[in-house]
Amino acid sequence: MNRKKPPTIKVYEALWSIADKRIEIQKSEWNVLWKETEIVKAKVFSSSWWKFYDVEFDQWKNQIMANDNGSYWKEYLGYPSIALLIVQWIINVPYEAIEWLKWIKRKDINTKNKNDFEKTMNEIDGLLVERWVDIHTFREIVKIIEVEIGKMNLTMLWKKKIPPTWY
């Protein structure tokens, strides 16, 4: 089954998790029996650092899975998966796009906007403009990431795992 297109805010969140250094590559392992796959594993911590998501990506089979809410409940590619693809250079992103988001408290903005992704993105875009970020360039980078995700035609790696619940 192919992964659904993620909401654009998930690209923002992936860039944040990288900027905040919340992604930890665990290991790459070769399938000793078949020698036809390399699986990259990572832990991606939530913005509160109180929980983490497991992500696995099989580069040869083009399969990925994480136990975040979006992956589990909506079956789209969640921000932990997108973050792993970026840090593994599967999707190239200019470093400054990551740095532009570093200082913004996304979780606070999202909570204030009651998880209305569109309002949150608009507010973030406004904050970026205030910091002299060329918003058209930023949006173009986000669109390129979305296009690259679509081109990958990723499928699910393993049976869905329930997301962590502690916070």
Residue pairs with C-beta under 8 A, 6 or more apart in sequence:
1 75
1 155
1 156
2 153
2 154
2 155
3 64
3 75
3 76
3 77
3 81
3 154
3 155
3 156
4 74
4 75
4 76
4 77
5 76
5 77
5 146
5 149
5 150
6 70
6 76
6 77
6 78
6 79
6 82
6 146
6 149
7 70
7 76
7 117
8 117
8 121
8 142
8 146
9 110
9 117
9 120
9 121
10 70
10 76
10 77
10 78
10 79
10 82
11 79
11 82
11 142
11 145
11 146
12 101
12 106
12 121
12 124
12 142
13 79
13 82
13 106
14 79
14 80
14 82
14 83
14 86
14 145
15 83
15 86
15 93
15 97
15 98
15 101
16 22
16 47
16 79
16 101
16 102
16 104
16 106
17 23
17 44
17 45
17 47
17 79
17 80
17 83
18 83
18 86
18 87
18 98
19 98
19 99
19 101
19 102
20 47
20 102
22 44
22 45
22 46
22 47
22 49
22 83
23 42
23 43
23 44
23 45
23 80
23 83
23 84
23 87
24 42
24 43
24 44
24 45
25 40
25 41
25 42
25 84
25 87
25 88
26 41
26 42
26 43
27 40
27 41
28 38
28 39
28 40
28 41
29 38
29 39
29 41
30 37
30 38
31 37
31 38
31 39
36 60
37 58
37 59
37 60
37 61
38 58
38 59
38 60
39 56
39 57
39 58
39 59
39 157
40 56
40 57
40 59
40 84
40 88
41 54
41 55
41 56
42 54
42 55
42 56
42 80
42 83
42 84
42 87
43 52
43 53
43 54
43 55
44 52
44 53
44 55
44 66
44 68
44 79
44 80
44 83
44 84
45 51
45 52
45 53
46 52
46 53
46 167
47 106
47 107
48 107
48 167
50 166
50 167
51 164
51 165
51 166
51 167
52 164
53 66
53 67
53 68
53 78
53 80
53 163
53 164
54 66
54 67
54 161
55 64
55 65
55 66
55 80
55 81
55 83
55 84
56 64
56 65
56 66
56 157
56 158
57 63
57 64
57 81
57 84
57 85
57 88
57 90
57 157
58 64
58 157
59 90
61 155
61 157
62 152
62 153
62 154
62 155
63 154
63 155
63 156
63 157
64 77
64 81
64 84
64 85
64 154
64 156
64 157
65 71
65 81
65 156
65 157
65 158
65 160
65 161
66 78
66 80
66 81
66 84
67 160
67 161
67 162
67 163
67 164
68 78
68 79
68 80
68 81
68 163
69 78
69 163
70 76
70 77
70 78
70 79
71 77
71 78
71 80
71 81
71 160
71 163
72 160
72 161
72 162
72 163
75 156
75 160
77 149
77 154
82 91
82 145
82 149
85 91
85 149
85 152
86 93
86 145
90 152
91 145
91 148
91 149
93 141
93 145
94 141
97 138
97 141
100 128
100 131
100 133
100 138
101 124
101 128
103 131
104 124
104 127
104 128
106 120
106 124
109 120
109 123
109 124
110 117
110 120
113 119
113 120
113 123
125 135
125 138
125 139
128 135
128 138
129 135
